[in-house]
């Protein structure tokens, strides 16, 4: 195996320009595909954090009696997915609003009466925090007699989810295109090296060299190209991540705006994927060349 590896390194050094083009192409492909993947990872973290802190506000109808309010609370707590229902009177809600609008308190001073309704703040169980379960719980709550309105940011989460799904489709499409392009580039790079050594390869076959003996150095060459290109692409992405993350303060907005890089295990998997791409490109080229 050491001899095969030495031959692969020798071929790479003798064909520096071709191999450099292949490595840079793989690096560009990995950079673009990994950028999309990193966006999805961080967007997923934002959604998960948002779901952990989600609260559903249940606004009651005006003039709801104490008995009706207690009945509504009992019904709310009996709904699957509801963890806790806390009553917030309209006076308490006004106090909260004044605290949140301390710098604009003049806007509330001229109010002749409290326009806010009584409400329940619902804490949901973890299994009920995805968009489908949220909608299901909200629909059940909306049917209760004393409920006037249910609010949980449904429009925002639906729009955000739609944007993420759109980016996901674009990411899969671009990733697929760059995967095929990378395999094609590696295959053609190896093919050019094969053509430059076709006389040597023909002599080796005439003296009894097996296809395995011929293939292995080229497989190693393709895998080295794939691994090197992937490391370069991830390195550029990491530098971009460091530049971007420096603009976000740690813990800002409760961690919602924190930017995270891939874990060590994910980086290792990406490098392995690049090595496989290099091997696959070499396999395609050798299959066509040696057949002839």
C-alpha positions, 0 to 999 in steps of 0.5 A, a space after each residue: 500500500 505504501 508503494 501505491 501511495 507513493 505513486 499517487 503522490 508522484 502523479 499529483 506532483 507531476 500533474 500539479 496544474 490539473 490536480 490544483 484545478 480539481 482541488 479548487 473545484 472541489 473546494 468551491 463545491 464544498 464551500 457552497 454546499 456547506 454554506 447552505 448546510 450551515 444556514 440550515 443548521 443555524 436556522 434549525 437552532 433558531 426554530 428549536 429555541 423559539 419553540 422551547 419558549 413559545 407561549 400561547 395567549 388565549 384572550 377571553 370574551 368581554 364580561 366573562 364571569 368568574 365561574 366561566 373563567 374557572 371552567 375555561 381554565 379547567 378545559 384548557 388544562 384538560 387539552 392534550 399538549 397543554 402543560 400549564 394555564 396561567 390567568 392574566 387579568 386585564 389589569 395585570 396585562 396593563 401593568 406588563 404593557 406599561 413596564 414594556 413601554 417605559 419610554 413611551 408611557 405617555 401613550 397610555 396616560 390618556 386612556 379612559 379605560 383598560 382596553 385589554 382583555 382577560 387572558 390565559 397564558 398557555 405553556 405547552 408540552 415539548 411534543 406539542 411545540 411543532 407547527 402542526 401540533 400548535 395548530 391542532 391545539 389552537 383549533 381545539 382551544 378556539 372552540 371553547 365557549 369563553 375564548 375570543 381569540 388564540 394567538 401564538 405567532 402562527 403567521 410568523 412561524 408559517 412564513 418562516 417555515 416556508 422560507 426555510 423550506 424554500 432554502 432547503 429545496 434550493 440547497 438540495 438542488 444546488 448541492 446535487 448540481 455541485 456534486 455531479 459537477 465535482 465528480 465530473 471534474 475529478 473524473 476528467 482530471 484523472 482521465 487526462 492523467 491516464 491519457 498522459 500515461 496510456 503507453 505506460 499503462 498499456 505496457 504494464 497490462 502487457 507484462 501482466 499487471 492486474 487492473 487492481 494494481 493499475 487502479 489503486 494509485 489512481 483511486 488514492 489520487 482521487 481520494 487525496 484530491 477530494 479530501 484536500 479540496 474539502 479541507 480547503 472549502 471547510 477552512 474558507 467557510 470557517 474563516 467566513 464563520 469567524 468573521 460573521 460570528 464576531 458581529 453577534 454578541 454572545 447570548 443576544 436575544 436569549 441566544 436566538 442570534 448566536 451563530 454556530 459552526 459544524 461540530 467536529 463529527 459533522 466536519 469529519 463526515 463532510 471530509 469523508 464525503 469529499 473523499 468519497 466524491 474523489 473516489 467516485 470521480 476516479 472510479 467513473 474515469 477508470 471504468 471508461 478508460 480501462 474498458 477501452 
